[in-house]
Amino acid sequence: MRRLVDALCSDECAGRAPGTRGGMAARRIVMDAFREAGLTPVEQKIAVGANVLATVPGTTDRWVMVAAHYDHLGQDGPDIFRGADDNAAAVAILVEVARALAREKLKRGVIFAAFDAEEPPHFLQNTMGSQEWVRRPSVPLDRVDLMVCMDLVGHAFGPPGTPEDVRQTLFALGAERSAGTSAHVDALSRAVPGVVVRRADAEIIPPLSDYEAFWQKEIPFLFLSCAHGRHYHTPQDTPAWLDWAKMDATARWLERFVRETCARQEPRIAWSPGARDDASSLRTLIEIGRSLADVLPPAIEGVAVASALLAACDRNGRLPESRRPQLQMLARMLEEGLA
């Protein structure tokens, strides 16, 4: 993973902006990495740049997608935006999972997607690589049982001195949108030492990454992220600040999760229309807040607020609409406090 991240963050890739020489160099590096992992990647041309896709067929015509965007912001004068956390680390994890599953005999097949053109302005112009894939899918959309998206998964959650139980946090958003996925994620929350996977409702933040196009089509999804770090979208987002041990644990966790998802017995993983689970978000905030109480005293007040909100949830885990802004405010305060 270090070699791949270093290559994607090199001067040659120059920030990996779509359609640039650096972006094309990054695409070649990703394709070579998939080949070295034992897969046969193909390019899908898009408006600017190209997606890189590789598949491991299953014994049924059902699919799980694992995805991460490989582009970044490019270069501004002498400053290269290297994008180690955003999103070279996720691409490295993607390839490691592909390597582990390349020769597996799976029930559902796996599509590994390295999407291009996720960053601005494409995010706002409806020209993202993930949007292009949904418009021109390599398999029928109704055959995709789950899309797992990774973005900002390379850093520890919180600065040095933060309890390890918190720094190892990996947030999992959107599990509530499909039948059985919440229970699956919860069962594996601490299954791999070095990473703690904590669920939250997808609407705790605005849509942030490539999973949005799948959400709009009501395709089950799971978004994995460590939230925005202190070097987000700056030239300081370099390999030096990544948490390699956490990345390794994340790759092993995701390999297990994908393998088990591919083996699920139901014929298809059903979308849960109208589902929301504010209670999962609040439980996550309470757990983290209690762990932070000794090092971040304001966390105690946050725990009290989150506990009151949890008590206000209905039996389906939904907060009254009038109180949801408080939940989103607590999430922002936590992210900003640990950046």
C-alpha positions, -999 to +999 in steps of 0.1 A: +000+000+000+029+024+007+043+019-027+010+026-044+003+056-023+038+070-029+034+065-066+000+083-067+013+111-047+045+115-068+056+145-088+048+125-120+011+124-110+011+161-100-021+160-080-040+136-103-064+162-118-087+145-144-077+149-180-042+161-172-009+144-178-007+137-141-042+122-141-033+099-170-002+088-152-022+080-121-046+059-142-017+039-156-005+033-121-039+021-109-043-002-138-008-017-132-017-022-096-048-041-104-029-063-129-002-070-103-031-080-079-042-106-104-071-088-121-077-075-157-086-038-155-104-019-182-109+018-188-143+034-190-140+068-208-160+096-192-164+133-200-130+141-184-107+112-178-116+076-173-128+052-146-107+020-140-128-011-135-119-047-126-141-076-118-141-109-099-171-129-113-193-149-090-214-180-094-246-158-097-253-127-117-254-105-086-227-080-078-211-061-050-192-029-059-162-017-040-151+018-050-128+047-044-120+077-065-083+082-076-083+118-088-074+148-068-071+186-071-039+188-093-014+216-090-015+253-082+017+270-092+045+253-072+020+236-048+011+200-056-021+188-039-009+152-035-041+138-020-027+110+001-057+107+023-080+121-004-080+095-019-048+076-026-051+057+007-085+044-003-073+033-037-045+013-020-070-004+003-092-011-028-064-028-045-055-048-014-090-061-011-090-069-048-057-089-043-072-109-015-104-118-034-090-121-069-091-159-070-119-165-045-149-186-055-177-161-046-215-163-048-219-127-058-193-112-081-173-081-071-167-050-092-137-029-081-141+006-093-115+034-092-135+064-102-122+095-118-135+131-116-149+130-081-134+163-069-146+198-078-158+211-102-170+176-114-188+170-081-211+200-089-213+196-127-229+161-128-198+148-146-183+126-118-170+092-128-195+075-105-224+093-122-211+083-156-209+047-145-245+048-132-256+062-166-236+036-185-232+007-161-210-023-168-237-046-153-274-038-150-281-016-120-307-039-107-280-066-104-259-045-079-267-056-044-244-032-025-220-004-034-192+002-008-176+036-012-143+047+005-132+083+009-108+099+035-099+065+051-062+070+056-059+090+087-064+085+124-095+102+138-081+127+162-046+141+169-019+123+188-030+120+224-066+111+215-076+077+229-067+049+205-103+036+206-112+069+190-083+073+166-091+038+152-127+049+143-140+043+108-175+056+102-199+035+082-229+055+068-259+042+049-262+007+063-298+015+073-307+019+037-307-019+030-321-049+047-297-067+070-267-045+064-269-026+097-268-059+117-239-071+095-218-040+102-226-040+139-215-077+141-181-068+126-177-035+144-146-047+164-139-079+144-104-067+133-079-053+158-068-018+148-100-004+135-134+003+151-163+005+126-190+028+139-224+032+122-242+065+115-272+074+094-264+086+059-281+119+064-258+130+093-238+148+066-246+161+031-237+136+004-199+136+003-187+112-024-193+087-051-221+069-032-245+097-040-252+085-076-261+051-062-283+065-034-303+085-060-310+052-079-320+034-046-291+010-049-279-001-014-247+015-003-222+018+025-199+048+028-167+044+048-148+074+060-127+088+088-143+123+083-124+154+072-088+156+086-068+187+093-050+185+059-081+181+038-076+197+004-043+213+013-007+206-001+000+190+034-021+160+026+010+138+020+018+102+028+037+113+059+005+118+080-013+085+071-020+059+097-006+028+079-016+003+107-052+015+106-052+013+068-040-023+070-067-031+095-093-014+073-083-035+043-086-067+063-120-056+077-133-047+043-121-079+028-141-098+054-171-077+050-172-080+012-166-118+013-195-122+038-217-098+018-211-119-013-221-150+006-254-136+020-282-161+014-310-138+002-315-137-036-309-099-035-302-073-009-333-051-007-334-013-006-352+000+025-373+029+013-376+058+037-352+042+062-334+064+087-314+055+118-306+087+138-303+065+169-272+048+154-256+082+149-263+093+184-250+060+199-218+066+180-215+101+192-221+090+228-195+062+226-168+086+212-178+114+236-174+091+267-140+080+254-130+117+250-142+129+284-107+129+301-089+147+272-117+169+258-139+181+287-166+197+264-173+161+252-192+156+285-217+182+275-220+167+241-228+133+256-256+148+276-271+165+246-268+133+225-283+112+253-313+135+254-317+133+216-315+095+217-343+094+243-364+115+218-360+090+190-391+069+181-390+031+182-376+031+146-347+053+156-359+085+140-355+119+156-383+145+151-374+167+122-373+197+145-344+182+165-323+168+137-303+201+133-289+194+169-276+160+158-259+175+127-244+202+149-230+177+173-215+158+144-198+189+130-185+199+164-169+164+169-153+165+134-139+200+139-128+193+174-107+162+163-094+175+130 
